[in-house]
Amino acid sequence: MKIRRAVRALLAGLAGAAALAAVPGAVPAASADPASTVVYQAGTNGYSCFRIPAIVKANNGDLLAFAEGRKNSCADAGDIDTVVKRSKDNGKTWSAPQIVIQGFGDTKGNPTPVVLPPTADEPDGRVVLLSVMQCIAPHASCGRTPRVSISKDNGTTWAAPQVLTTQLGFTTAPGWLATGPSHASVLTRGAHKGRIVAGMSYQLSTTSPGTGSIVYSDDRGATWHRGATDASTTLNPQEISLTELPDGRIYASARNNSGTMCSTVERAYAISSDGGQTFSQKFVTEPGLAKTPDVQGSTVAMSTPDTGGQYTRLLFAGPSVCDDRHALRIRSSFDEGGSWTGDTDGFLVWSQDTAYSDLISLGTTATASTAGVLFEAGSTSPYSSIRWATFTDAQLGARPAARATA
């Protein structure tokens, strides 16, 4: 049960004070929500609600906003399509939803897209989409089946999904498995440049530990491998968002389903130093993201020196009230995930109810770095809509002086 908003606000304030003490000179919080655009609205286009957002930018410049279109209710299991909307004007307006994978009574969701650059044979590049299928009664059980779909025309048409169960090392589909959710990534540095990497979590049975992993492809999404794996006995890493660090390592940010409300263990992270094949550091709790509620969060590198930025700035998006899915904030790390601005210290995107999100870097110029966030939002429920907002590094605030001189 939700506690009264007055008490919740008090708890958030106390948590924020603790976080500010841990990170001196943190960026001041914004005083008002930035402008945002509704992308998906519950109760439209034949769907009860839309959930699980993921966002990428196609090679032709179009923004592709993926989601689950849930038909009969907003429940996680049911007749669910994977859908996409397109924006040709940087998110000002959006197309009608296009069905990418039709549910046909089953659950087809957890969209995890990534865009690959053009080649001589593929002038439009590729959009690769990982997803999950779950069979719903009266259909026979099929576990949680990982699949991949590919588009070679900027997401206009799609090949039929291909099952990845055996490629990823499973005899049968696990009882629980989730790709992402949020965008996948293409590595741009080091020995594994060009590799696609994505977060995946699974549980083989109800008595098995929750396992966090990285899956990867070296042939533009045609075949896949399960790489780094951590079957933690103390944490339960789920809903894993990956970000490439400037030295080529991968920062894996996870929801810890073994966390305790309003504690310092709701988030976890791991590091891979070999392109996602193994974890050089397995999942540990992320105290820098203390007081985040038990919910998915997304990450992205907004700027790095080798892409034109003055310094490295990682972003984390998630609700910032520890006991509720409420108040989406963008929090910054200037030391590659070593520390984060506090839970009341980040940039306020949405002051009301909110849940899942996905971040995207929109580029760096001589004067600014820009990013965007696709997020679940509403006034009385976080599942009323999926919205889009953009912001610059100036809006987020400058790097704290302590970091600038470190």
Secondary structure, 3 states (H helix, E strand, C coil): CCCCHHHHHHHHHHHHHHHHHHCCCCCCCCCCCCCCEEEEECCCCCCCEEEEEEEEECCCCCEEEEEEEECCCCCCCCCEEEEEEEECCCCCCCCCCEEEECCCCCEEEEEEEEEECCCCCCCCCEEEEEEEEECCCCCCCCCEEEEEEEECCCCCCCCCCEECCCCCCCCCCCCEEEECCCCCEECCCCCCCCCEEEEEEEECCCCCCCEEEEEEECCCCCCCEEEEEECCCCCCEEEEEEEECCCCCEEEEEEECCCCCCCCCCEEEEEECCCCCCCCEEEEECHHHCCCCCCCCEEEEEECHHHCCCCCEEEEEEECCCCCCEEEEEEEECCCCCCCCCCCCCEEEEEEEEEEEEEEEEEECCCCEEEEEEEEEECCCCCCEEEEEEEEHHHHCCCCHHHHCC
